[in-house]
Amino acid sequence: MSLTVRVVAPDKTVWDAEAEEVILPSTTGQLGVLSGHAPLLTALEVGVMRVRPENDWMTIALMGGFAEVENNEVTILVNGAERGDAIDLDAARATFESAKAALEATSPEDQQGTMKATTAFRRARARFQAAGGMA
C-alpha cells in the first residue's frame, strides 16, 4: 500500500504521485510518513523533503508551509518548492556561499537585517541540499 503525495505551491503543483515513504522538515524535526500513518497536521520549516516513489529517493526544497496526513494521502501546501533534479548545483552552491557570507557580515544589532539574511541563508541551504550539495 502506498501514499498519494501532493506538493502544492502558489504557482504550481511540484509533485503529485504515489510514494512509499516521505520525510518532511517539520517545525519539531524530521517527520517520516509511511502508509497507515495516523492523521496529522503539522507546520513545515524551510528545508528538504525526501520522497521515495519506489527504490530511489527524490528531494524537493520546501520554503515553509503545512502538511496534512490523512487516509494515506499527504497534502503539502508550501510558500514555494523546487524539485532537486531541477536545481543547478553550481548556481545553488554560489547562492548558498553568497547567503552564508551575507549572514556572517550582518551586525548583531541589526535585527531586521539578521532576520532577512537568516531567511535567505536557510532558503539557499535548502536548495543546495536538494540539488545534491552537502551543507
C-alpha positions in Angstrom: 0.0 0.0 0.0 1.4 3.4 -0.9 0.8 7.1 -0.2 -0.6 9.7 -2.5 1.7 12.7 -2.1 0.9 16.2 -3.4 3.2 19.2 -3.0 1.4 22.4 -4.0 3.0 25.9 -4.2 1.0 29.0 -5.0 2.2 29.0 -8.7 2.3 25.2 -9.4 1.9 21.6 -8.3 5.5 20.5 -7.8 4.7 16.8 -7.1 1.6 14.7 -7.4 2.3 11.0 -7.4 2.3 7.8 -5.4 5.2 7.2 -3.0 6.2 4.5 -0.5 7.7 7.0 2.1 8.0 10.7 2.8 10.3 12.6 5.1 9.3 16.1 5.9 11.1 19.0 7.6 8.6 19.8 10.3 9.0 22.5 12.9 9.7 19.9 15.5 12.2 17.9 13.5 12.3 15.4 10.6 8.9 13.6 10.3 8.7 10.3 8.4 5.4 9.2 6.9 4.5 5.6 5.8 1.2 4.2 4.7 -1.2 3.8 7.6 0.1 6.9 9.4 -2.2 8.5 11.9 -4.0 11.7 10.8 -1.7 14.6 11.3 -1.4 18.4 10.6 2.0 19.9 11.0 3.9 23.1 10.2 6.9 22.8 7.9 10.2 24.6 8.1 12.3 25.7 5.2 14.2 22.6 4.4 14.4 19.5 2.2 11.6 17.0 1.8 12.6 13.5 0.7 10.2 11.3 -1.1 10.6 7.6 -2.2 8.3 6.8 -5.1 9.9 3.3 -5.5 13.5 2.4 -4.8 15.2 5.8 -5.3 14.8 8.9 -3.1 14.0 12.3 -4.6 14.5 15.6 -3.0 12.3 18.7 -3.0 13.3 22.1 -1.4 10.4 23.4 0.6 10.1 27.1 1.6 7.9 26.5 4.6 4.2 25.7 4.8 2.0 23.0 6.2 1.4 19.2 5.7 -1.7 17.2 6.3 -1.7 13.4 6.5 -4.9 11.5 6.3 -6.1 8.2 4.8 -2.8 7.6 3.1 -2.8 11.0 1.5 -0.1 13.6 2.2 -1.0 17.1 1.1 1.8 19.6 1.4 0.9 23.3 1.0 4.1 25.5 0.8 5.1 29.0 0.1 7.5 27.7 -2.6 9.1 24.5 -3.7 11.6 23.2 -6.2 12.5 19.6 -7.2 16.1 18.8 -6.5 16.7 17.4 -10.0 15.6 20.8 -11.5 18.1 22.9 -9.5 21.5 23.7 -11.0 24.0 22.5 -8.4 26.7 25.1 -9.2 24.3 28.0 -9.2 22.8 26.7 -5.9 26.3 26.4 -4.4 27.1 30.0 -5.4 23.9 31.3 -3.9 24.5 29.4 -0.7 28.0 30.7 -0.4 26.8 34.3 -1.0 23.9 33.9 1.5 26.4 32.5 4.1 28.8 35.4 3.6 25.9 37.9 3.9 24.7 36.3 7.1 28.2 36.3 8.6 28.6 40.0 7.6 25.4 41.2 9.4 25.7 43.1 12.6 24.1 41.6 15.7 22.5 45.0 16.4 20.7 44.9 13.0 17.9 42.6 13.9 15.9 43.1 10.8 19.0 42.6 8.6 19.9 39.5 10.5 16.4 38.1 10.1 16.4 38.7 6.3 19.9 37.2 6.0 18.9 34.2 8.0 15.9 33.6 5.9 17.9 33.9 2.7 20.6 31.6 4.1 18.0 28.9 5.0 16.4 29.0 1.6 19.7 28.9 -0.2 20.8 25.9 2.0 17.6 24.0 1.3 18.1 24.5 -2.5 21.7 23.5 -2.3 21.0 20.4 -0.2 18.1 19.4 -2.5 20.4 19.7 -5.6 22.8 17.3 -4.0 25.2 19.6 -2.3 26.4 18.9 1.2 25.6 21.9 3.5 
